């Protein structure tokens, strides 16, 4: 991860807008930087990746925990290439198809649907509530969980950019699994990590030299690192 000097104050602004908020309000705050937040899940992922790429350069560091042995797998993603790929995945907002003898009309879920469905107390009830919001042509009360998950997969396929996953292999036990990535959470962790590092650097140099935040951020990374070493040596 690399930050340009002109992006550092902007990253601090992003951190300030999102810190202390719950997951959903924080995502809205990040997206609002570029205008009205889209409601489609894939469009939100594309916008969040655009935000990430506007401020951070280099590969996107990721990590996932092996479900078999608990080892941590680290990997890197070309986020510019990923953003282009997701942006090209046009969503099919509505689709009609035959399912178990019924004609189903389905639409791609939105973030507002997730808010409503998330009020259910159990993951299976969340899935059932989400499917119920997004389909017409079937009453769901008489269908088992496998049927609900089948419909859920069909909804997911309507918006290919809504779900981001990578096929990983554990470095310790060789177990393979699909790692799902929450784009909003991953972007926030990168923003938070960069902001906390910058705040520590500003604090250290302000204490040592009396410089303002603006003066510290105006220094190149090389000069700033040199001054930090001198301050630590004192």
C-alpha positions in Angstrom: 0.0 0.0 0.0 1.3 3.4 -1.0 -0.1 6.9 -0.4 0.6 10.0 -2.3 1.3 13.1 -0.2 -1.8 14.8 -1.6 -4.0 11.8 -0.6 -2.8 11.7 3.0 -5.0 14.5 4.3 -7.9 13.1 2.3 -7.4 9.7 3.9 -7.5 11.4 7.3 -10.7 13.1 6.3 -12.2 9.7 5.3 -11.1 8.2 8.6 -12.7 11.1 10.5 -16.0 10.7 8.7 -16.2 7.0 9.3 -14.6 6.4 12.7 -17.1 5.6 15.5 -19.9 4.7 13.0 -21.5 1.2 12.7 -20.7 -0.8 9.6 -23.6 0.4 7.5 -23.4 4.1 8.3 -19.6 4.0 7.8 -20.1 2.5 4.3 -22.6 5.2 3.5 -20.1 7.9 4.7 -17.3 6.5 2.5 -19.6 6.3 -0.6 -21.0 9.8 0.0 -17.6 11.2 -0.7 -18.2 10.6 -4.4 -21.8 11.7 -4.5 -25.1 10.0 -3.7 -24.4 6.4 -2.6 -25.8 3.8 -5.1 -28.2 1.3 -3.8 -27.2 -1.7 -6.0 -24.7 -4.0 -4.2 -22.4 -4.3 -7.2 -22.4 -0.6 -7.9 -21.4 0.0 -4.3 -18.5 -2.4 -4.6 -17.3 -0.7 -7.8 -17.6 2.8 -6.2 -15.7 1.6 -3.1 -12.9 0.2 -5.2 -12.8 3.5 -7.1 -12.4 5.3 -3.8 -9.6 2.9 -2.8 -7.8 3.3 -6.1 -8.0 7.1 -5.9 -6.0 7.1 -2.7 -3.9 4.0 -2.5 -1.4 2.7 -5.0 0.0 -0.8 -5.4 -1.5 -4.2 -4.7 -4.4 -4.5 -2.3 -3.3 -6.6 0.7 -5.9 -9.2 1.8 -6.0 -12.0 4.4 -8.4 -14.8 5.2 -8.5 -17.5 7.8 -8.4 -21.2 6.8 -11.7 -22.8 7.9 -9.9 -26.2 8.2 -6.9 -25.4 10.5 -7.3 -21.7 11.4 -4.0 -20.6 9.7 -4.0 -17.1 8.2 -3.5 -16.8 4.4 -2.3 -13.5 3.0 -2.7 -12.6 -0.6 -2.6 -9.5 -2.8 -5.0 -8.2 -5.4 -4.6 -5.8 -8.4 -7.4 -3.5 -7.3 -7.3 -1.5 -10.5 -7.8 -4.6 -12.6 -10.5 -5.8 -10.2 -12.4 -2.5 -10.4 -12.4 -2.7 -14.2 -13.6 -6.3 -14.1 -16.4 -5.5 -11.7 -17.5 -2.4 -13.6 -17.8 -4.4 -16.8 -20.2 -6.9 -15.1 -23.5 -5.4 -16.0 -26.3 -6.3 -13.5 -29.5 -7.8 -14.8 -31.9 -5.9 -12.5 -35.0 -8.1 -13.3 -35.2 -11.6 -14.7 -38.0 -14.0 -15.4 -37.4 -17.8 -15.2 -39.1 -21.1 -14.5 -38.5 -22.7 -11.1 -40.2 -25.8 -9.8 -43.1 -25.4 -12.1 -43.6 -21.7 -11.3 -42.8 -18.6 -13.3 -40.6 -16.5 -11.0 -39.8 -12.8 -11.5 -36.6 -11.8 -9.6 -34.7 -8.6 -9.1 -31.2 -8.0 -7.8 -31.0 -7.3 -4.1 -30.1 -3.8 -2.9 -28.5 -2.5 0.2 -31.9 -1.5 1.4 -33.1 -5.1 1.1 -30.1 -6.2 3.2 -31.1 -3.7 5.9 -34.6 -5.0 6.1 -33.6 -8.7 5.9 -30.9 -8.3 8.6 -33.5 -7.6 11.2 -34.3 -11.4 11.2 -32.8 -13.2 14.2 -31.3 -16.2 12.4 -29.1 -16.4 9.3 -31.6 -18.8 7.6 -34.4 -16.3 8.3 -32.3 -13.6 6.9 -31.8 -15.5 3.7 -35.5 -16.3 3.5 -36.5 -12.6 4.2 -34.1 -11.4 1.5 -35.4 -13.8 -1.1 -39.0 -12.9 -0.2 -38.2 -9.2 -0.9 -36.7 -9.8 -4.3 -39.0 -12.4 -6.0 -42.5 -12.5 -7.3 -44.5 -15.7 -8.2 -43.8 -18.0 -5.2 -44.9 -18.2 -1.6 -41.9 -19.3 0.4 -43.5 -20.7 3.5 -43.7 -24.3 2.1 -40.2 -24.4 0.7 -37.2 -25.9 2.5 -33.9 -24.2 3.1 -32.2 -25.8 0.1 -34.9 -24.2 -2.1 -34.3 -20.8 -0.5 -30.6 -21.1 -1.1 -31.2 -22.0 -4.7 -33.3 -18.9 -5.2 -30.6 -16.9 -3.3 -28.0 -18.1 -5.8 -30.1 -17.0 -8.7 -30.5 -13.6 -7.1 -26.8 -13.4 -6.6 -26.2 -14.1 -10.3 -28.3 -11.1 -11.3 -25.6 -8.8 -10.0 -22.1 -10.4 -10.5 -20.2 -7.5 -8.9 -22.2 -7.8 -5.7 -20.1 -10.8 -4.4 -16.4 -10.8 -4.4 -14.5 -14.1 -3.6 -11.1 -15.6 -4.2 -10.2 -19.3 -4.3 -7.4 -19.8 -1.8 -5.3 -22.7 -0.7 -4.0 -22.9 2.9 -0.2 -22.5 3.2 -0.2 -24.9 6.2 -2.7 -27.7 5.5 -3.4 -27.3 1.7 -7.1 -27.0 2.3 -8.9 -25.0 -0.5 -11.8 -22.7 0.1 -13.6 -19.7 -1.5 -12.8 -16.6 0.6 -15.5 -14.0 0.5 -14.4 -10.4 0.7 -16.5 -7.6 2.2 -15.2 -4.7 0.0 -16.5 -2.0 2.3 -14.8 -3.5 5.4 -11.6 -4.1 3.5 -11.4 -0.6 2.2 -12.2 0.8 5.7 -9.5 -1.3 7.3 -7.0 0.1 4.8 -8.2 3.7 5.5 -8.1 3.2 9.2 -4.6 1.6 9.2 -3.2 4.4 7.0 -4.9 7.1 9.1 -3.6 5.7 12.4 -0.1 5.5 11.0 -0.3 9.1 9.9 -1.7 10.3 13.2 1.2 8.7 15.0 3.7 10.3 12.7 2.1 13.7 13.1 2.0 13.3 16.9 5.7 12.3 17.1 7.0 15.2 14.9 4.7 17.7 16.5 6.0 16.8 19.9 9.6 16.8 18.7 9.6 19.9 16.5 6.4 21.8 17.1 5.2 21.3 13.5 1.6 21.4 12.5 -0.3 18.5 10.9 -0.1 20.4 7.6 3.6 20.8 7.8 4.2 17.2 8.7 2.0 16.0 5.8 3.9 18.3 3.4 7.1 16.4 4.0 8.0 13.6 1.5 7.9 10.1 3.0 11.7 9.8 2.9 12.2 13.1 4.8 9.5 12.3 7.3 11.1 8.9 8.0 14.4 10.6 8.5 13.0 13.2 11.0 11.2 10.4 12.8 14.5 8.5 13.3 16.1 11.7 14.6 13.2 12.3 17.0 13.5 8.8 18.3 17.2 9.1 18.8 16.9 12.2 21.0 
